[in-house]
């Protein structure tokens, strides 16, 4: 996978990372770590096979506008699905989060088409996803 620019990302417990600090500000996470939160929540709701399929489809839709998304790979190994994020997603910063936001906008549209508002409402309740601005505004959700 390294030839595609993607690096394997192993989901780890985030502990205090991304949690609000005493002054109310959240610690910065990389786009890869934020994607890990999204992946875990989506897989918890729909299962890993459906999550993988939907993420791949969202990558196809958003890819022409954000070519770095081509390096986001979701693969099946035995009975488990794993993902690798673009190497640029491993450092905190605004640009990778913008690509991730575009991916989530496309994912949101797919979820609304397939499940109505059930899944998107559950995702919208995940504080960490809201903190990073990944939840599309209502006018962006259609």
C-alpha positions in Angstrom: 0.0 0.0 0.0 2.9 2.3 0.4 3.2 2.7 -3.3 -0.2 4.4 -3.4 0.8 6.9 -0.7 -1.4 5.3 1.9 -0.1 4.2 5.2 -1.7 1.5 7.3 -3.6 3.0 10.2 -4.3 0.9 13.2 -7.2 2.2 15.3 -6.1 2.9 18.8 -7.9 4.1 21.8 -7.8 7.8 21.7 -7.9 8.4 25.5 -7.7 12.1 26.1 -6.7 13.0 22.5 -9.6 14.9 21.0 -11.3 15.4 24.4 -11.9 18.9 25.6 -9.2 20.3 27.7 -9.9 22.2 30.9 -10.3 25.4 29.0 -12.9 23.8 26.6 -10.6 23.5 23.6 -10.1 20.0 22.1 -6.7 18.5 21.4 -5.9 18.3 17.7 -6.2 14.9 16.1 -4.9 14.0 12.6 -7.4 13.4 9.9 -6.4 9.7 10.1 -7.5 9.6 13.7 -10.7 11.4 13.0 -11.4 9.0 10.2 -10.8 6.2 12.7 -13.6 7.6 14.9 -15.9 7.8 11.9 -15.1 4.3 10.8 -15.6 2.8 14.3 -19.0 4.6 14.6 -20.2 3.6 11.1 -19.0 0.0 11.5 -20.8 -0.2 14.9 -24.0 0.9 13.3 -23.9 -0.9 10.0 -21.2 -3.5 10.3 -17.8 -3.4 8.7 -18.8 -4.9 5.3 -21.4 -2.2 4.7 -19.2 0.5 6.1 -16.4 -0.6 3.7 -18.8 -0.6 0.7 -20.2 2.9 1.6 -16.7 4.4 2.2 -15.4 3.1 -1.1 -18.4 4.5 -2.9 -18.0 7.9 -1.2 -14.3 7.9 -2.2 -15.3 7.3 -5.8 -17.8 10.2 -5.7 -15.5 12.7 -3.9 -12.2 11.6 -5.5 -12.4 13.8 -8.6 -12.5 16.9 -6.4 -10.0 15.5 -3.8 -7.4 13.3 -5.6 -5.7 12.4 -2.3 -8.8 10.3 -1.5 -7.5 7.7 -4.0 -5.0 6.7 -1.4 -7.7 5.9 1.1 -8.0 2.1 0.9 -10.4 -0.2 2.6 -9.5 -3.9 2.2 -10.7 -7.2 3.5 -8.3 -9.5 5.2 -9.8 -12.8 6.1 -13.0 -11.8 7.9 -11.9 -8.3 8.9 -11.8 -5.0 7.1 -8.9 -2.7 7.4 -8.2 0.7 6.1 -5.2 2.8 5.2 -5.4 6.5 5.1 -3.4 8.9 2.8 0.0 9.6 4.4 -0.9 13.3 4.6 -3.7 12.4 7.0 -1.2 11.5 9.8 -0.4 15.0 10.8 -2.8 17.5 12.2 -3.8 20.2 9.8 -6.7 21.8 7.9 -6.1 20.4 4.4 -6.5 16.7 5.2 -9.6 17.5 7.2 -11.1 19.3 4.2 -10.7 16.2 2.1 -12.2 14.1 4.9 -15.2 16.6 5.2 -15.8 16.2 1.4 -15.7 12.4 1.8 -18.2 12.6 4.7 -20.6 14.9 2.6 -20.7 12.2 0.0 -21.1 9.4 2.6 -23.9 11.4 4.1 -25.8 11.5 0.8 -25.4 7.8 0.4 -26.6 7.1 3.9 -29.7 9.3 3.5 -30.5 7.5 0.2 -30.1 4.1 1.7 -31.3 4.5 5.3 -33.2 7.7 5.5 -32.1 9.7 8.5 -31.6 6.9 11.0 -27.9 6.4 10.5 -27.0 10.1 9.9 -28.9 11.1 13.1 -26.8 8.6 15.1 -23.6 9.9 13.6 -24.6 13.5 14.2 -24.8 12.7 17.9 -21.1 11.7 18.0 -19.5 14.7 19.7 -16.0 14.1 18.3 -17.4 14.2 14.7 -19.3 17.4 15.4 -16.1 18.9 17.1 -14.2 18.5 13.8 -17.0 19.9 11.6 -17.6 16.6 9.9 -21.4 16.7 10.3 -22.8 18.4 7.2 -25.1 21.3 7.6 -28.8 20.5 6.8 -28.6 22.2 3.4 -25.6 20.0 2.5 -27.3 16.8 3.4 -29.5 16.4 0.4 
